[in-house]
Amino acid sequence: MATEPNPQEEWAAFLSGTHPHLRDKSPLRFIPSSPRCRLCSAPFGRPGAFVLRRYGYTPWEKNPKICGRCFKGIETVAKMCPIAKEDREVNGAEVELSMLFADVRGSSKLAREMPTWDFTRLMNRFYTVSKHVLVEADAIIEKFVGDEVVALFLPLMTGPGHARRAVEAAEALLDATGHADGERPWVPLGAGVHTGVAFVGVVGTGGSSDFTALGDPVNIASHLASQAAAGEILVSDATAAAAAMPHDDLERRHVSLKGHPLDALVLRVGGPARDESAG
């Protein structure tokens, strides 16, 4: 007799894009109008949204192509399964994904040299442009923090090609911030991309809960970004292999990471990297 899946298995299937419910044809597809949630077909436009939004079928802030109700739904299903008391505030699973970290190089210097309002407008423009690029790439925006954006590329959204999508999104992000036009970028950006198995899910409760990724692969991606110069993307070997990247003509750089020394491929957008100090 088949056993019921545990909460981690439910989450793993959902995040990996293999959960049986993801193949169901939602009756919401018959309600007008577009655009719609990519997972459940809930309409985000009127007139359908006028009724459904009160039930949580609204664009999710981490990627408005899907609705927050879909993630609440899998969380509810998981909580119905038997679970240890100490794990009731943790909903998620270990899955393979690709992670993109990108941060403004020399942001501390920019903040010192620019009027506060000008620096604030610059960062707001960075957040706005980054969100547009990453949403179009089917990323889940994990967070904006200070001068950095963190994005998750999950099979749920991208299929098995999440590594390639993450690299392409990093290139698009540097292009959108002016690194590919041969001129000085309007904001100096460096990025890191890494692929690995990490915990992905919701931690915390109530208003303090958040959808996030945790684990050593996250630290590696963050460290790669911190060592990328403006106009550079450091790509780990794991990502390069998963994305089947041709790299014979790319520079290799040894990255010193406590406990995890590794080599990374260096992608440059718009020619030689500029000498920008870390933010």
HELIX and SHEET records of a PDB file:
HELIX    1   1 PRO A    7  LEU A   15  1                                   9    
HELIX    2   2 PRO A   20  ARG A   23  5                                   4    
HELIX    3   3 PRO A   27  PHE A   30  5                                   4    
HELIX    4   4 GLY A   48  LEU A   52  1                                   5    
HELIX    5   5 ARG A   53  TYR A   55  5                                   3    
HELIX    6   6 GLY A   68  LYS A   79  1                                  12    
HELIX    7   7 LYS A   85  ASP A   87  5                                   3    
HELIX    8   8 SER A  107  GLU A  113  1                                   7    
HELIX    9   9 THR A  116  GLU A  136  1                                  21    
HELIX   10  10 PRO A  155  THR A  158  1                                   4    
HELIX   11  11 GLY A  159  GLY A  161  5                                   3    
HELIX   12  12 HIS A  162  ALA A  176  1                                  15    
HELIX   13  13 GLY A  206  SER A  208  5                                   3    
HELIX   14  14 ASP A  216  SER A  226  1                                  11    
HELIX   15  15 ASP A  237  ALA A  242  1                                   6    
SHEET    1   A 2 PRO A  59  TRP A  60  0                                        
SHEET    2   A 2 ASN A  63  CYS A  67 -1                                        
SHEET    1   B 5 ILE A 140  VAL A 145  0                                        
SHEET    2   B 5 GLU A 148  PHE A 153 -1                                        
SHEET    3   B 5 VAL A  90  VAL A 104 -1                                        
SHEET    4   B 5 LEU A 189  VAL A 203 -1                                        
SHEET    5   B 5 ASP A 210  LEU A 214 -1                                        
SHEET    1   C 7 ILE A 140  VAL A 145  0                                        
SHEET    2   C 7 GLU A 148  PHE A 153 -1                                        
SHEET    3   C 7 VAL A  90  VAL A 104 -1                                        
SHEET    4   C 7 LEU A 189  VAL A 203 -1                                        
SHEET    5   C 7 GLU A 232  SER A 236  1                                        
SHEET    6   C 7 LEU A 262  ARG A 268 -1                                        
SHEET    7   C 7 GLU A 251  VAL A 255 -1                                        
END                                                                             
